[in-house]
Amino acid sequence: MFPKVALLIVVMAGWLASNAENWPVKVVNPNHQSWPEQYAEQLYYHACRRVAEEVNPSHPLSLRPSIEVRLGEKDEVRVIFQKDHTVIMMKKWNAEVFSIGVIHAALIELIPNDRRIALAKSNWTISPVPVEELQASRR
């Protein structure tokens, strides 16, 4: 009986460790604040799935944006989109801020960085539209 229990514990520990390694969220928490790790993981996967289903309901993509959560920051909230990951900075854990950051990161992941840069460059190199045309198109 005992060897079976020990084997089960080893298998579960291995599964949890591999699952944690696959979760693309890094948490920086120098003050060791309490935060709901399992709930955050559920929010992350749910947000990614919702974005994928919104874009293509019949064949949702597997979105897994890389996120860094920093708890204990001086500012209340900041979300910074970097080239290869998104940083969500919070004074203390906030599920709403985390969800919004993950959803935006998943949306950004839909278009690769080099394509986003090309879109931005092509946008600012177009000939300017007269203000009158912009105002008329908004009516």
Contacts in CASP RR format, 6 or more apart in sequence:
PFRMAT RR
TARGET T0000
AUTHOR 0000-0000-0000
METHOD contacts of the structure
MODEL  1
MFPKVALLIVVMAGWLASNAENWPVKVVNPNHQSWPEQYAEQLYYHACRR
VAEEVNPSHPLSLRPSIEVRLGEKDEVRVIFQKDHTVIMMKKWNAEVFSI
GVIHAALIELIPNDRRIALAKSNWTISPVPVEELQASRR
23 41 0 8 1.000
23 44 0 8 1.000
24 64 0 8 1.000
24 65 0 8 1.000
24 66 0 8 1.000
24 67 0 8 1.000
25 40 0 8 1.000
25 41 0 8 1.000
25 44 0 8 1.000
25 66 0 8 1.000
25 67 0 8 1.000
25 68 0 8 1.000
25 69 0 8 1.000
26 66 0 8 1.000
26 67 0 8 1.000
26 68 0 8 1.000
26 69 0 8 1.000
27 35 0 8 1.000
27 37 0 8 1.000
27 68 0 8 1.000
27 69 0 8 1.000
27 70 0 8 1.000
27 71 0 8 1.000
28 68 0 8 1.000
28 69 0 8 1.000
28 70 0 8 1.000
28 71 0 8 1.000
29 35 0 8 1.000
29 69 0 8 1.000
29 70 0 8 1.000
29 71 0 8 1.000
29 72 0 8 1.000
30 72 0 8 1.000
31 71 0 8 1.000
31 72 0 8 1.000
33 71 0 8 1.000
33 72 0 8 1.000
33 92 0 8 1.000
33 93 0 8 1.000
34 93 0 8 1.000
35 71 0 8 1.000
35 93 0 8 1.000
36 93 0 8 1.000
36 95 0 8 1.000
39 95 0 8 1.000
40 69 0 8 1.000
40 93 0 8 1.000
40 95 0 8 1.000
40 98 0 8 1.000
43 95 0 8 1.000
43 98 0 8 1.000
43 99 0 8 1.000
43 102 0 8 1.000
44 67 0 8 1.000
44 98 0 8 1.000
44 102 0 8 1.000
47 99 0 8 1.000
47 102 0 8 1.000
47 103 0 8 1.000
47 106 0 8 1.000
48 62 0 8 1.000
48 63 0 8 1.000
48 64 0 8 1.000
48 65 0 8 1.000
48 102 0 8 1.000
48 106 0 8 1.000
49 60 0 8 1.000
49 63 0 8 1.000
50 103 0 8 1.000
51 63 0 8 1.000
51 103 0 8 1.000
51 106 0 8 1.000
51 107 0 8 1.000
51 110 0 8 1.000
52 60 0 8 1.000
52 61 0 8 1.000
52 62 0 8 1.000
52 63 0 8 1.000
52 106 0 8 1.000
53 60 0 8 1.000
55 61 0 8 1.000
55 110 0 8 1.000
61 110 0 8 1.000
63 106 0 8 1.000
63 109 0 8 1.000
63 110 0 8 1.000
64 109 0 8 1.000
65 85 0 8 1.000
65 86 0 8 1.000
65 102 0 8 1.000
65 105 0 8 1.000
65 106 0 8 1.000
65 108 0 8 1.000
65 109 0 8 1.000
66 84 0 8 1.000
66 85 0 8 1.000
66 86 0 8 1.000
66 105 0 8 1.000
67 85 0 8 1.000
67 86 0 8 1.000
67 87 0 8 1.000
67 88 0 8 1.000
67 101 0 8 1.000
67 102 0 8 1.000
67 105 0 8 1.000
68 85 0 8 1.000
68 86 0 8 1.000
68 87 0 8 1.000
68 88 0 8 1.000
69 88 0 8 1.000
69 90 0 8 1.000
69 98 0 8 1.000
70 87 0 8 1.000
70 88 0 8 1.000
70 89 0 8 1.000
70 90 0 8 1.000
71 90 0 8 1.000
71 91 0 8 1.000
71 92 0 8 1.000
71 93 0 8 1.000
72 90 0 8 1.000
72 91 0 8 1.000
72 92 0 8 1.000
73 89 0 8 1.000
73 90 0 8 1.000
73 91 0 8 1.000
74 91 0 8 1.000
75 89 0 8 1.000
75 91 0 8 1.000
76 90 0 8 1.000
76 91 0 8 1.000
77 89 0 8 1.000
77 90 0 8 1.000
77 91 0 8 1.000
77 94 0 8 1.000
77 97 0 8 1.000
78 87 0 8 1.000
78 88 0 8 1.000
78 89 0 8 1.000
79 86 0 8 1.000
79 87 0 8 1.000
79 88 0 8 1.000
79 89 0 8 1.000
79 97 0 8 1.000
79 100 0 8 1.000
79 101 0 8 1.000
79 104 0 8 1.000
80 86 0 8 1.000
80 87 0 8 1.000
80 89 0 8 1.000
81 104 0 8 1.000
81 105 0 8 1.000
81 108 0 8 1.000
83 113 0 8 1.000
84 113 0 8 1.000
85 105 0 8 1.000
86 101 0 8 1.000
86 102 0 8 1.000
86 104 0 8 1.000
86 105 0 8 1.000
86 108 0 8 1.000
88 97 0 8 1.000
88 98 0 8 1.000
88 101 0 8 1.000
88 102 0 8 1.000
90 97 0 8 1.000
90 98 0 8 1.000
108 116 0 8 1.000
111 119 0 8 1.000
END
